[in-house]
Amino acid sequence: MDESVSAYKSIQIGYGDRTSQSRSRLNELQNVVQVRKDSTWLTFESEHFDAIWVDGDHTFPVVAFDIINALRLVPVGGWICVDDIRPSDSGRGVLGSQETYKTVKHLETIGLVSLTLIMKRLDAASMLLNPESRKYVAVLRRVV
C-alpha cells in the first residue's frame, strides 16, 4: 500500500449487516476507518468524513434525509456514493429507488454536487435490461 496516501475516513449509512468478508476486506485497508451508524443519528453528528456510502431506506422522505445528512458531513470535494438508484419506475418489484434518483438529480440541478451514475451490475442479464430498468450507484462529489 502507498504510504503517502492520507487517512481516509468513511461512513456507511444504512441498516442490515454486511457479510464478514466485506468487512474483513475493509479492515485490511490501513487508510480507511469505517464507521457504521443508523442514519437517524446523523442529524446530531458533527464529525466530517471524506467519503460516505449511503445504502439505506429507498423511500421518500427517509432517503432524502440520508443524502442531505451525508452532504452535510462531507467537506467540499468529498464523496458520497448512493446505492440502488433507478432513473425510472419501470423496474417495479426490483429493489431500488426512483425517489433516490430524484433526490440526487435535484442536488445536481441546484449545483451542490456533481453526479455520475455507474451501473451496479455488469452481468449478462443486467445488460439485457432496458437502461431505465437497470440499477446504478450514484457517485456524488460535493462542489459547494
N, C-alpha and C positions, 0 to 999 in steps of 0.2 A: 504494500500500500504506500502511496505517495505521502511522505511525512509532511510535505509542505501544505497539504490541504488542512484548512482550519476546521475546528469542531463544527459540526453541522447538527443543529438541534431541530428535531421534527416532532410533530404531534399527530396522532391519528384520531380523527373524530369518528366515532361510530360505536356500535354495540355489537355484541356477538364475539365469539372467541375465534381467533385466527389459529391456524394449525401451528403446532410446536415447531415444525420445520421452518415456516416463515419467520417466526420469532427468533429461532436459532440463527438463521442467516443474518438478520438484522443485528443480533447481539455480537456477531463476529466483526462487524464494521467498527473500527476504532474511532471514526469521526462522526458517528451517528448516535444520538441519545434519543431513544424512543420513549415518549410519554403517552400513556393511554388514559383517556378520560371520557366520561359521559359528557356529551356536548352541552347538556343542560347547565353544567357548572362553568362553562367557558365564559358566561356572562360576567363572572367575578374574577376571571383570570387576568393577570396584568403582565405576566411574563411574555416575551416575544419569541417567535420561532422562525427559523429560516425557511422551513417548509412544513406544510400541513396537508395530510391526506384525509379527505372527508369521505367516509363510507358509512353513512348513517341512514336516517329515515329518508324516504323518497317522496314524501308528500308535503305539499304546501300547507301551512307556513313553516313547518319544522325545518325543511331543507333550506329555506331562505335564512332562518336563524343560524343554522350551522355554518353556512357560507359567509354570512355577514360577520359572525364571530371570528371565523378563520381570517377574513380580510382585516379585521381589527388587530389580530395577533401577529401578522407578518409585517415586516417593515417594507418600505418602498423597495422594489426589486426582489421581494420574497416570492415564494412559490406556493400555490395551492393546487392540489390535484383533487378532482371530484369524480368518484366512481359512478358507473351505471347511468350515463347520460343517453337519453333517446331524443333526437330532434323532433320527432312527431309522435302522435298517439297511435300510429299504425301497428305497433308491436304489442297490442293489448295482450295481457297474460304473461308477458315477459318482464322479469324483474328489471326495472329501470324507470327513469322518470323524465317526462317532458317538463314537469314543474322545475326540476333541477336545471334543465337546459334553458328554460325561460329566465331563471334567476341569473345564471352565468352570462347569458346573452345580454340581459339588461345591464349588468355591471360593465360589460364591454362597450355597449352602446353609449353609456354616460361617461365613458373614459376612465374608469377606475382601474381596469385590468386589461391586459392583452389576453386573448383567448385562442387556444389551439385545441382542436379535438383530435384524439388519437383513437383509432379503432381498438376496442377492447380485446377482440379475438380475431385471429387470422386463420382459423381452421377453415376447411373447405365449406362446411355447412354455413358458417357465418358469412363467408364471402359470397355465397349464393343469395343471401337475403337482400331484399330491396335496401338501398343505402339508408332510407328513412327508418327502417326497422332495426338496423344494427345498433349495438350499444357501443358507447365511447367512454373514454376517460377525458375529462376536461382538464387542461393544464392552463392555469391562470397565473399571470405574473402581475403583481401589484405595480401600477405605474404612478399612482398618486397616493 
